């Protein structure tokens, strides 16, 4: 099976959620911040327009 990433654009960030736009589907979706950062790290999401993952302390 081929691993593919979903291209997303970050629209809005809060302390608990990140609202992303799925570019291929033209849909907006809120995602919990921890889950979003995990998906970016694992390569499931490819962020368009740049996004810096916050360092864990």
Phi and psi in radians as a Rosetta constraint file:
Dihedral C 1 N 2 CA 2 C 2 CIRCULARHARMONIC -1.524 0.35
Dihedral N 2 CA 2 C 2 N 3 CIRCULARHARMONIC 2.257 0.35
Dihedral C 2 N 3 CA 3 C 3 CIRCULARHARMONIC -1.428 0.35
Dihedral N 3 CA 3 C 3 N 4 CIRCULARHARMONIC 2.173 0.35
Dihedral C 3 N 4 CA 4 C 4 CIRCULARHARMONIC -2.180 0.35
Dihedral N 4 CA 4 C 4 N 5 CIRCULARHARMONIC 2.709 0.35
Dihedral C 4 N 5 CA 5 C 5 CIRCULARHARMONIC -1.930 0.35
Dihedral N 5 CA 5 C 5 N 6 CIRCULARHARMONIC 2.678 0.35
Dihedral C 5 N 6 CA 6 C 6 CIRCULARHARMONIC -1.685 0.35
Dihedral N 6 CA 6 C 6 N 7 CIRCULARHARMONIC 2.206 0.35
Dihedral C 6 N 7 CA 7 C 7 CIRCULARHARMONIC -1.421 0.35
Dihedral N 7 CA 7 C 7 N 8 CIRCULARHARMONIC 2.162 0.35
Dihedral C 7 N 8 CA 8 C 8 CIRCULARHARMONIC -2.269 0.35
Dihedral N 8 CA 8 C 8 N 9 CIRCULARHARMONIC 2.705 0.35
Dihedral C 8 N 9 CA 9 C 9 CIRCULARHARMONIC -2.134 0.35
Dihedral N 9 CA 9 C 9 N 10 CIRCULARHARMONIC 2.272 0.35
Dihedral C 9 N 10 CA 10 C 10 CIRCULARHARMONIC -1.363 0.35
Dihedral N 10 CA 10 C 10 N 11 CIRCULARHARMONIC 2.115 0.35
Dihedral C 10 N 11 CA 11 C 11 CIRCULARHARMONIC -1.696 0.35
Dihedral N 11 CA 11 C 11 N 12 CIRCULARHARMONIC -0.724 0.35
Dihedral C 11 N 12 CA 12 C 12 CIRCULARHARMONIC -2.641 0.35
Dihedral N 12 CA 12 C 12 N 13 CIRCULARHARMONIC 2.467 0.35
Dihedral C 12 N 13 CA 13 C 13 CIRCULARHARMONIC -2.206 0.35
Dihedral N 13 CA 13 C 13 N 14 CIRCULARHARMONIC 2.366 0.35
Dihedral C 13 N 14 CA 14 C 14 CIRCULARHARMONIC -2.185 0.35
Dihedral N 14 CA 14 C 14 N 15 CIRCULARHARMONIC -3.116 0.35
Dihedral C 14 N 15 CA 15 C 15 CIRCULARHARMONIC -1.180 0.35
Dihedral N 15 CA 15 C 15 N 16 CIRCULARHARMONIC -0.449 0.35
Dihedral C 15 N 16 CA 16 C 16 CIRCULARHARMONIC -1.974 0.35
Dihedral N 16 CA 16 C 16 N 17 CIRCULARHARMONIC -0.397 0.35
Dihedral C 16 N 17 CA 17 C 17 CIRCULARHARMONIC -2.333 0.35
Dihedral N 17 CA 17 C 17 N 18 CIRCULARHARMONIC 2.775 0.35
Dihedral C 17 N 18 CA 18 C 18 CIRCULARHARMONIC -2.218 0.35
Dihedral N 18 CA 18 C 18 N 19 CIRCULARHARMONIC 2.177 0.35
Dihedral C 18 N 19 CA 19 C 19 CIRCULARHARMONIC -1.640 0.35
Dihedral N 19 CA 19 C 19 N 20 CIRCULARHARMONIC 2.136 0.35
Dihedral C 19 N 20 CA 20 C 20 CIRCULARHARMONIC -2.047 0.35
Dihedral N 20 CA 20 C 20 N 21 CIRCULARHARMONIC 2.714 0.35
Dihedral C 20 N 21 CA 21 C 21 CIRCULARHARMONIC -1.945 0.35
Dihedral N 21 CA 21 C 21 N 22 CIRCULARHARMONIC 2.131 0.35
Dihedral C 21 N 22 CA 22 C 22 CIRCULARHARMONIC -1.374 0.35
Dihedral N 22 CA 22 C 22 N 23 CIRCULARHARMONIC 1.903 0.35
Dihedral C 22 N 23 CA 23 C 23 CIRCULARHARMONIC -1.128 0.35
Dihedral N 23 CA 23 C 23 N 24 CIRCULARHARMONIC -0.655 0.35
Dihedral C 23 N 24 CA 24 C 24 CIRCULARHARMONIC -1.290 0.35
Dihedral N 24 CA 24 C 24 N 25 CIRCULARHARMONIC -0.466 0.35
Dihedral C 24 N 25 CA 25 C 25 CIRCULARHARMONIC -1.755 0.35
Dihedral N 25 CA 25 C 25 N 26 CIRCULARHARMONIC -0.221 0.35
Dihedral C 25 N 26 CA 26 C 26 CIRCULARHARMONIC 0.976 0.35
Dihedral N 26 CA 26 C 26 N 27 CIRCULARHARMONIC 0.803 0.35
Dihedral C 26 N 27 CA 27 C 27 CIRCULARHARMONIC -2.143 0.35
Dihedral N 27 CA 27 C 27 N 28 CIRCULARHARMONIC 2.589 0.35
Dihedral C 27 N 28 CA 28 C 28 CIRCULARHARMONIC -1.843 0.35
Dihedral N 28 CA 28 C 28 N 29 CIRCULARHARMONIC 2.495 0.35
Dihedral C 28 N 29 CA 29 C 29 CIRCULARHARMONIC -2.647 0.35
Dihedral N 29 CA 29 C 29 N 30 CIRCULARHARMONIC 2.208 0.35
Dihedral C 29 N 30 CA 30 C 30 CIRCULARHARMONIC -1.394 0.35
Dihedral N 30 CA 30 C 30 N 31 CIRCULARHARMONIC 2.432 0.35
Dihedral C 30 N 31 CA 31 C 31 CIRCULARHARMONIC -2.293 0.35
Dihedral N 31 CA 31 C 31 N 32 CIRCULARHARMONIC 2.372 0.35
Dihedral C 31 N 32 CA 32 C 32 CIRCULARHARMONIC -1.002 0.35
Dihedral N 32 CA 32 C 32 N 33 CIRCULARHARMONIC 2.442 0.35
Dihedral C 32 N 33 CA 33 C 33 CIRCULARHARMONIC -0.975 0.35
Dihedral N 33 CA 33 C 33 N 34 CIRCULARHARMONIC -0.801 0.35
Dihedral C 33 N 34 CA 34 C 34 CIRCULARHARMONIC -1.068 0.35
Dihedral N 34 CA 34 C 34 N 35 CIRCULARHARMONIC -0.750 0.35
Dihedral C 34 N 35 CA 35 C 35 CIRCULARHARMONIC -1.156 0.35
Dihedral N 35 CA 35 C 35 N 36 CIRCULARHARMONIC -0.714 0.35
Dihedral C 35 N 36 CA 36 C 36 CIRCULARHARMONIC -1.067 0.35
Dihedral N 36 CA 36 C 36 N 37 CIRCULARHARMONIC -0.845 0.35
Dihedral C 36 N 37 CA 37 C 37 CIRCULARHARMONIC -1.127 0.35
Dihedral N 37 CA 37 C 37 N 38 CIRCULARHARMONIC -0.614 0.35
Dihedral C 37 N 38 CA 38 C 38 CIRCULARHARMONIC -1.152 0.35
Dihedral N 38 CA 38 C 38 N 39 CIRCULARHARMONIC -0.726 0.35
Dihedral C 38 N 39 CA 39 C 39 CIRCULARHARMONIC -1.172 0.35
Dihedral N 39 CA 39 C 39 N 40 CIRCULARHARMONIC -0.644 0.35
Dihedral C 39 N 40 CA 40 C 40 CIRCULARHARMONIC -1.156 0.35
Dihedral N 40 CA 40 C 40 N 41 CIRCULARHARMONIC -0.772 0.35
Dihedral C 40 N 41 CA 41 C 41 CIRCULARHARMONIC -1.109 0.35
Dihedral N 41 CA 41 C 41 N 42 CIRCULARHARMONIC -0.673 0.35
Dihedral C 41 N 42 CA 42 C 42 CIRCULARHARMONIC -1.388 0.35
Dihedral N 42 CA 42 C 42 N 43 CIRCULARHARMONIC -0.151 0.35
Dihedral C 42 N 43 CA 43 C 43 CIRCULARHARMONIC 1.566 0.35
Dihedral N 43 CA 43 C 43 N 44 CIRCULARHARMONIC 0.127 0.35
Dihedral C 43 N 44 CA 44 C 44 CIRCULARHARMONIC -1.252 0.35
Dihedral N 44 CA 44 C 44 N 45 CIRCULARHARMONIC -0.650 0.35
Dihedral C 44 N 45 CA 45 C 45 CIRCULARHARMONIC -1.868 0.35
Dihedral N 45 CA 45 C 45 N 46 CIRCULARHARMONIC 2.356 0.35
Dihedral C 45 N 46 CA 46 C 46 CIRCULARHARMONIC -1.911 0.35
Dihedral N 46 CA 46 C 46 N 47 CIRCULARHARMONIC 1.959 0.35
Dihedral C 46 N 47 CA 47 C 47 CIRCULARHARMONIC -1.462 0.35
Dihedral N 47 CA 47 C 47 N 48 CIRCULARHARMONIC 2.187 0.35
Dihedral C 47 N 48 CA 48 C 48 CIRCULARHARMONIC -1.707 0.35
Dihedral N 48 CA 48 C 48 N 49 CIRCULARHARMONIC 2.352 0.35
Dihedral C 48 N 49 CA 49 C 49 CIRCULARHARMONIC 1.638 0.35
Dihedral N 49 CA 49 C 49 N 50 CIRCULARHARMONIC 0.032 0.35
Dihedral C 49 N 50 CA 50 C 50 CIRCULARHARMONIC 1.502 0.35
Dihedral N 50 CA 50 C 50 N 51 CIRCULARHARMONIC 2.445 0.35
Dihedral C 50 N 51 CA 51 C 51 CIRCULARHARMONIC -2.792 0.35
Dihedral N 51 CA 51 C 51 N 52 CIRCULARHARMONIC 2.330 0.35
Dihedral C 51 N 52 CA 52 C 52 CIRCULARHARMONIC -1.828 0.35
Dihedral N 52 CA 52 C 52 N 53 CIRCULARHARMONIC 2.151 0.35
Dihedral C 52 N 53 CA 53 C 53 CIRCULARHARMONIC -1.268 0.35
Dihedral N 53 CA 53 C 53 N 54 CIRCULARHARMONIC 2.294 0.35
Dihedral C 53 N 54 CA 54 C 54 CIRCULARHARMONIC -1.237 0.35
Dihedral N 54 CA 54 C 54 N 55 CIRCULARHARMONIC 2.408 0.35
Dihedral C 54 N 55 CA 55 C 55 CIRCULARHARMONIC -1.274 0.35
Dihedral N 55 CA 55 C 55 N 56 CIRCULARHARMONIC 2.373 0.35
Dihedral C 55 N 56 CA 56 C 56 CIRCULARHARMONIC -1.422 0.35
Dihedral N 56 CA 56 C 56 N 57 CIRCULARHARMONIC 2.431 0.35
